[in-house]
Amino acid sequence: MAAERLAAAGLRTVLIDEKLAWEKPCGGGVTWKAYHRYPFLQQAASHSVSATWLHADGTAPLRIDLEKPLLIFSRRELNQLLLDRAAAAGTALLANRVTGIDRDGPAWRITTRSGPAVTADFLVVATGARNPLRQVGTAWKAADSMVALGYYIPSAQAHIDLRFFAGLEGYIWVFPRNGHLSAGICGKQEAAAALRQRLEHYLSGCGICFKDARFYAHMLPSLAPGSWAENRLAGPGWLAVGDAAGLVDPVTGEGIYYAMRSGDLAGQLLAAGRPEEYAAAVRAEFVDDLAYAATLAQRVYLGRFCGGSNTTRLLQFVRRSRRVHGILQELFAGTISYRDLRTRIRGNFPSTLAEIAVNSFLRRMVTP
Ligand SMILES: Cc1cc2nc3c(=O)[nH]c(=O)nc-3n(C[C@H](O)[C@H](O)[C@H](O)COP(=O)(O)OP(=O)(O)OC[C@H]3O[C@@H](n4cnc5c(N)ncnc54)[C@H](O)[C@@H]3O)c2cc1C
């Protein structure tokens, strides 16, 4: 996104990526918020899914039909799409590994695994969650990430599954894609082996065979509440975007939109000669809300309400309240900020409880 913007503005732009288009470990789910802002995504998507089954401990599975469906991409296809757009705008693509960056006066000297060094006036750092360039981008602490792992399973289904567990800050997803399922789990403060066991147990229970499926594991940024304020988004001669800047929703794990949007803003502001405005622009547009979401994540996944886990209660409330169902639809679409969510829940709490109570009563009356 950044390279496309910069090249389109007439700046000499080189994009260096060791793998270019590849099947990056990822669910590939893209929300309405992303394809509404970037409609070219909708034209390119091979899969759009509405039917979603939610599962949690101690309550029946709940089906919701997303009013604004989720697009599901193979990451190889999504990466190729974005690279093609950057190249068409005039970006030079270089398949190589960056091994070092050094300040050379006002410029940068970028050394690569093979071939001559590249010099540049400015650096947009988009090296993902495992950013090897430690002097730029997020300065990671152990509490700022979660493990995400899963399988690409040669199978098919028409719906999405999401499974929540009491006591796990994370969840399982099963996304149908072109020709396979992307099934994975993300979780904070739980060992990878334990997460893998949860996932395999779940898949076996669903009759999904993962025996010969390709396994993947990666890191997902999940900045702790205290880390957002000091997060390194920019410095002299560089801006960081996407996972390298820690820009992932701590509640849902959504990162594709924030990577694209931060790249877009970085490209626009750099092309306009105002890179110093980048950090404030992303903070105002979404970082402050993601920082607030970080304070919510633990409560959402680990909290309890009326003797049950919050995720179980959420499913029960969605079943019984049109208001809560509406809010969940907005969360899936990405059309409500976490701060607005708080205001809405507080404002509607008494009437929502009344709605739930009435619906529970009616349900008991009609259920034999
Ligand atoms: C298992 C898993 C599931 C996920 N599911 C979803 C989902 O369904 N929806 C969603 O919105 N988000 C999801 N995410 C998050 C999403 O994948 C990331 O937020 C997003 O890919 C970030 O994009 P990025 O461009 O910043 O980084 P990346 O996509 O990681 O890209 C970084 C690029 O940098 C290159 N690179 C790194 N180091 C070097 C180097 N030294 N030299 C040259 N090149 C280098 C890599 O080759 C790579 O292509 C998921 C993440 C994981 C781990």
PDBQT file of the ligand as one rigid body, heavy atoms in Angstrom, charges set to zero:
ROOT
HETATM    1  C1  LIG A 401      -1.975 -17.498  12.293  1.00  0.00    +0.000 C 
HETATM    2  C2  LIG A 401      -2.429 -16.090  12.021  1.00  0.00    +0.000 A 
HETATM    3  C3  LIG A 401      -3.725 -15.854  11.585  1.00  0.00    +0.000 A 
HETATM    4  C4  LIG A 401      -4.136 -14.549  11.277  1.00  0.00    +0.000 A 
HETATM    5  N1  LIG A 401      -5.399 -14.339  10.785  1.00  0.00    +0.000 NA
HETATM    6  C5  LIG A 401      -5.784 -13.101  10.418  1.00  0.00    +0.000 A 
HETATM    7  C6  LIG A 401      -7.047 -12.871   9.819  1.00  0.00    +0.000 A 
HETATM    8  O1  LIG A 401      -7.813 -13.812   9.558  1.00  0.00    +0.000 OA
HETATM    9  N2  LIG A 401      -7.393 -11.585   9.511  1.00  0.00    +0.000 N 
HETATM   10  C7  LIG A 401      -6.557 -10.538   9.749  1.00  0.00    +0.000 A 
HETATM   11  O2  LIG A 401      -6.942  -9.398   9.470  1.00  0.00    +0.000 OA
HETATM   12  N3  LIG A 401      -5.343 -10.733  10.300  1.00  0.00    +0.000 NA
HETATM   13  C8  LIG A 401      -4.925 -11.972  10.622  1.00  0.00    +0.000 A 
HETATM   14  N4  LIG A 401      -3.667 -12.181  11.123  1.00  0.00    +0.000 N 
HETATM   15  C9  LIG A 401      -2.755 -11.028  11.240  1.00  0.00    +0.000 C 
HETATM   16  C10 LIG A 401      -2.166 -10.718   9.847  1.00  0.00    +0.000 C 
HETATM   17  O3  LIG A 401      -1.622 -11.882   9.280  1.00  0.00    +0.000 OA
HETATM   18  C11 LIG A 401      -1.071  -9.661   9.987  1.00  0.00    +0.000 C 
HETATM   19  O4  LIG A 401      -1.517  -8.623  10.819  1.00  0.00    +0.000 OA
HETATM   20  C12 LIG A 401      -0.698  -9.067   8.631  1.00  0.00    +0.000 C 
HETATM   21  O5  LIG A 401      -0.190 -10.058   7.757  1.00  0.00    +0.000 OA
HETATM   22  C13 LIG A 401       0.363  -7.977   8.808  1.00  0.00    +0.000 C 
HETATM   23  O6  LIG A 401       0.844  -7.574   7.553  1.00  0.00    +0.000 OA
HETATM   24  P1  LIG A 401       2.314  -7.007   7.428  1.00  0.00    +0.000 P 
HETATM   25  O7  LIG A 401       2.474  -6.643   5.983  1.00  0.00    +0.000 OA
HETATM   26  O8  LIG A 401       2.560  -5.979   8.455  1.00  0.00    +0.000 OA
HETATM   27  O9  LIG A 401       3.283  -8.231   7.789  1.00  0.00    +0.000 OA
HETATM   28  P2  LIG A 401       3.452  -9.618   7.053  1.00  0.00    +0.000 P 
HETATM   29  O10 LIG A 401       2.211 -10.001   6.326  1.00  0.00    +0.000 OA
HETATM   30  O11 LIG A 401       4.008 -10.546   8.065  1.00  0.00    +0.000 OA
HETATM   31  O12 LIG A 401       4.556  -9.302   5.954  1.00  0.00    +0.000 OA
HETATM   32  C14 LIG A 401       5.891  -9.042   6.311  1.00  0.00    +0.000 C 
HETATM   33  C15 LIG A 401       6.754  -9.281   5.088  1.00  0.00    +0.000 C 
HETATM   34  O13 LIG A 401       8.097  -8.891   5.401  1.00  0.00    +0.000 OA
HETATM   35  C16 LIG A 401       8.966  -9.791   4.787  1.00  0.00    +0.000 C 
HETATM   36  N5  LIG A 401      10.217  -9.738   5.552  1.00  0.00    +0.000 N 
HETATM   37  C17 LIG A 401      10.388  -9.877   6.888  1.00  0.00    +0.000 A 
HETATM   38  N6  LIG A 401      11.685  -9.714   7.222  1.00  0.00    +0.000 NA
HETATM   39  C18 LIG A 401      12.336  -9.463   6.068  1.00  0.00    +0.000 A 
HETATM   40  C19 LIG A 401      13.694  -9.188   5.746  1.00  0.00    +0.000 A 
HETATM   41  N7  LIG A 401      14.651  -9.155   6.681  1.00  0.00    +0.000 N 
HETATM   42  N8  LIG A 401      14.023  -8.972   4.440  1.00  0.00    +0.000 NA
HETATM   43  C20 LIG A 401      13.080  -8.998   3.476  1.00  0.00    +0.000 A 
HETATM   44  N9  LIG A 401      11.785  -9.246   3.723  1.00  0.00    +0.000 NA
HETATM   45  C21 LIG A 401      11.414  -9.473   4.999  1.00  0.00    +0.000 A 
HETATM   46  C22 LIG A 401       8.274 -11.150   4.856  1.00  0.00    +0.000 C 
HETATM   47  O14 LIG A 401       8.726 -11.988   3.803  1.00  0.00    +0.000 OA
HETATM   48  C23 LIG A 401       6.803 -10.741   4.680  1.00  0.00    +0.000 C 
HETATM   49  O15 LIG A 401       6.365 -10.877   3.346  1.00  0.00    +0.000 OA
HETATM   50  C24 LIG A 401      -3.239 -13.469  11.437  1.00  0.00    +0.000 A 
HETATM   51  C25 LIG A 401      -1.936 -13.705  11.907  1.00  0.00    +0.000 A 
HETATM   52  C26 LIG A 401      -1.528 -15.004  12.183  1.00  0.00    +0.000 A 
HETATM   53  C27 LIG A 401      -0.112 -15.244  12.640  1.00  0.00    +0.000 C 
ENDROOT
TORSDOF 0
